[in-house]
Amino acid sequence: MRIEMKEKINEPIYTLTGIVIHGRGIGKHVGTPTANIEIAKNTFLPKTGVYVADILLSDKIYYGVTHIGTRPTLDNDSFVSIETHIFDFDKDIYGCTITVNLYKKLREVRKFNELSLLLEQIANDRTMAQEFWGLKQTNHTLHIDVNRHCVILEQQEVYLSTNEFEVLYLLLQSPQTTFTKEQIYEQIWHEPTNNHLHAVENTIFQIRKRLKPYCKGHEYIKTVIGYGYKFNSE
């Protein structure tokens, strides 16, 4: 990995270049997949924290959020990792070299007492980074409240069951990804499908039913025939 420090206001604070390696898959499990960058031992790193970032990959620029540090909410490991969540991106880039530019530090690394609080903070980090870049939000008038398991549509609160909420949140956090029924079941129910895919179908049906009175004809969950479901951000 190569790191260069920048000092000009309109340039990144740091530039990091490295190879994307396999992590523990936790980010993907909670709906926010990340690209983990391999670094050499004793490499000088920026201060730990969460940063607004842009990412250069195959001569294209993407935008995202980069986390540098340990993961105190998820494990007790002292290992410092560099993980970048790239907005609206679902390609397999393991083994690829990427360059990550850090522009603004959003917050310090911190431990949350509940996973739901971490997920809410991740959503806030994403929103702040999108605002930094002037990017259009992908969830239209739908807003999500992680703590209360509800969504807000047209100023109306719609409460969902635990599984309904987690399925919708999974799809919303990765709007460019189409999830198979098997993937949804295994990530939300945390067990092999064993031909229980009707549980996914019924949960999707219930989410649509609860949202329908408030979504003004917009279908927030799109069925991809022969494959699965995705969040409809169009």
C-alpha positions in Angstrom: 0.0 0.0 0.0 1.1 3.5 -0.8 0.0 6.5 1.3 0.5 10.1 0.4 -0.5 13.1 2.6 -2.2 16.0 0.9 -2.2 19.6 2.3 -4.2 21.6 -0.2 -7.8 22.3 0.8 -9.4 21.0 -2.4 -7.3 17.8 -2.4 -7.7 14.7 -0.3 -6.2 14.5 3.2 -4.6 11.1 2.4 -4.4 8.8 -0.6 -4.2 5.1 0.0 -3.5 2.5 -2.7 -3.8 -1.2 -2.1 -5.2 -4.6 -3.1 -8.8 -5.6 -2.1 -8.8 -8.8 0.0 -11.4 -10.9 1.7 -12.6 -9.7 5.0 -15.0 -11.4 7.5 -18.0 -10.6 5.4 -19.7 -8.7 8.3 -20.3 -5.6 6.2 -22.2 -7.6 3.6 -24.1 -9.4 6.3 -25.5 -6.2 7.7 -26.3 -4.7 4.3 -23.2 -2.5 3.9 -20.6 -4.5 2.0 -17.0 -3.1 2.2 -13.8 -3.5 0.2 -11.0 -4.4 2.6 -7.6 -3.1 1.6 -4.4 -5.1 2.3 -1.7 -3.1 4.0 1.9 -3.9 4.8 3.1 -4.2 8.4 4.4 -1.0 10.0 2.8 1.1 7.3 2.0 4.6 8.5 -1.8 5.2 8.5 -4.1 8.2 8.8 -5.7 8.6 12.2 -8.4 6.1 12.9 -11.9 7.2 12.1 -14.6 7.3 9.5 -14.0 9.4 6.4 -15.7 10.7 3.2 -13.9 9.0 0.3 -13.7 8.6 -3.4 -12.4 5.5 -5.0 -10.4 5.1 -8.2 -11.0 1.7 -9.8 -10.2 0.7 -13.4 -10.0 4.4 -14.4 -13.4 5.2 -12.9 -14.3 7.3 -9.9 -16.8 6.0 -7.3 -17.8 7.6 -4.0 -18.1 6.1 -0.5 -17.2 6.0 3.1 -13.9 4.6 4.5 -13.5 3.2 8.1 -10.0 3.0 9.5 -9.6 1.2 12.8 -10.8 -1.7 14.9 -14.4 -2.8 15.0 -15.2 -2.6 18.7 -19.0 -3.2 18.3 -18.5 -6.4 16.3 -15.4 -8.0 17.9 -12.6 -7.5 20.4 -9.9 -7.9 17.8 -7.1 -5.2 18.1 -6.4 -5.5 14.3 -6.7 -2.2 12.5 -8.4 -2.6 9.1 -9.2 -0.3 6.2 -12.7 -0.9 4.9 -14.5 1.2 2.2 -18.2 1.0 1.4 -18.6 2.0 -2.2 -22.0 3.5 -2.9 -24.3 1.6 -5.3 -21.6 -0.9 -6.2 -21.9 -4.7 -6.3 -19.0 -6.0 -8.4 -16.5 -8.6 -7.4 -13.2 -6.7 -7.0 -11.2 -9.1 -4.9 -7.6 -9.0 -6.0 -8.0 -5.6 -7.7 -5.9 -2.6 -6.9 -7.9 0.5 -5.9 -6.9 4.0 -4.8 -8.9 5.5 -1.9 -8.8 9.3 -1.4 -9.9 10.5 2.1 -11.4 14.0 2.1 -13.2 14.7 5.4 -13.3 12.9 8.7 -16.9 12.3 9.8 -16.4 10.8 13.2 -14.2 8.7 15.5 -14.4 5.0 15.7 -16.7 4.1 18.6 -18.3 1.1 20.3 -22.1 0.8 20.2 -24.0 -1.1 22.8 -26.4 -2.5 20.2 -26.0 -3.6 16.6 -29.0 -1.5 15.6 -27.3 1.6 16.9 -24.3 0.8 14.7 -26.5 0.3 11.7 -28.2 3.6 12.3 -24.8 5.3 12.5 -23.6 3.7 9.3 -26.8 5.0 7.5 -26.0 8.5 8.9 -22.4 8.2 7.7 -23.6 7.3 4.2 -26.0 10.2 4.2 -23.4 12.7 5.3 -21.0 11.5 2.6 -23.6 11.7 -0.1 -24.4 15.2 1.0 -20.6 16.1 0.9 -20.5 15.0 -2.8 -23.9 16.4 -3.6 -25.3 13.0 -4.6 -29.0 12.3 -4.9 -30.4 10.1 -2.2 -31.6 6.8 -3.4 -34.5 6.2 -1.1 -36.9 8.9 -2.3 -39.3 9.9 0.5 -38.7 6.7 2.4 -36.7 7.2 5.7 -35.8 4.4 8.1 -35.7 4.4 11.9 -33.4 1.6 13.0 -34.3 1.8 16.7 -38.0 1.7 16.3 -38.2 -0.8 13.4 -40.3 1.6 11.3 -40.1 3.5 8.1 -41.4 7.0 7.4 -43.3 7.6 4.2 -44.9 10.9 3.4 -44.6 11.8 7.1 -46.4 8.7 8.2 -44.7 6.1 10.4 -45.1 2.5 9.3 -44.1 -0.1 11.8 -42.8 -3.5 10.6 -42.1 -6.8 12.3 -38.4 -7.6 13.0 -38.0 -9.8 9.9 -39.9 -7.4 7.7 -37.8 -4.5 8.9 -34.5 -6.4 8.4 -35.4 -7.6 4.9 -36.3 -4.0 3.8 -33.2 -2.6 5.4 -31.0 -5.2 3.7 -32.4 -4.3 0.3 -32.4 -0.5 0.9 -28.7 -0.5 2.0 -27.6 -2.1 -1.3 -30.0 -0.7 -3.9 -27.9 -1.9 -6.8 -27.9 -5.5 -5.6 -30.4 -8.1 -6.5 -30.7 -10.6 -3.7 -31.9 -14.2 -4.3 -34.5 -15.6 -1.9 -31.8 -17.9 -0.6 -29.5 -15.0 0.2 -32.2 -13.1 2.0 -33.3 -16.1 4.0 -29.8 -17.0 5.1 -28.9 -13.4 6.0 -32.1 -12.6 7.9 -33.1 -16.0 9.4 -29.4 -17.0 10.0 -29.9 -20.6 9.0 -29.9 -22.7 5.8 -33.0 -22.3 3.7 -34.1 -25.9 3.8 -36.9 -25.1 1.3 -38.3 -22.4 3.5 -38.3 -19.7 0.8 -42.0 -19.2 1.3 -41.0 -17.3 4.4 -39.2 -14.8 2.3 -42.0 -14.5 -0.2 -44.5 -13.9 2.6 -42.3 -11.3 4.3 -42.0 -9.4 1.0 -45.7 -9.6 0.6 -46.3 -8.2 4.1 -43.8 -5.3 3.6 -45.5 -4.3 0.3 -48.9 -4.5 2.0 -47.9 -2.2 4.9 -46.2 0.3 2.6 -48.9 0.4 -0.1 -51.2 3.0 1.5 -48.4 5.6 1.7 -46.2 5.0 -1.3 -48.4 6.7 -3.9 -48.1 3.9 -6.4 -44.3 3.5 -6.1 -43.1 0.0 -5.6 -40.1 0.0 -3.2 -39.3 -3.7 -3.6 -38.8 -4.8 -7.2 -39.2 -8.5 -8.2 -36.5 -9.6 -10.6 -38.2 -12.5 -12.3 -36.4 -15.8 -12.1 -33.8 -14.4 -9.6 -35.1 -12.5 -6.5 -35.7 -9.0 -5.2 -34.0 -5.6 -5.0 -34.8 -2.1 -3.7 -36.4 0.0 -6.3 -34.6 3.3 -6.3 -35.9 4.6 -9.6 
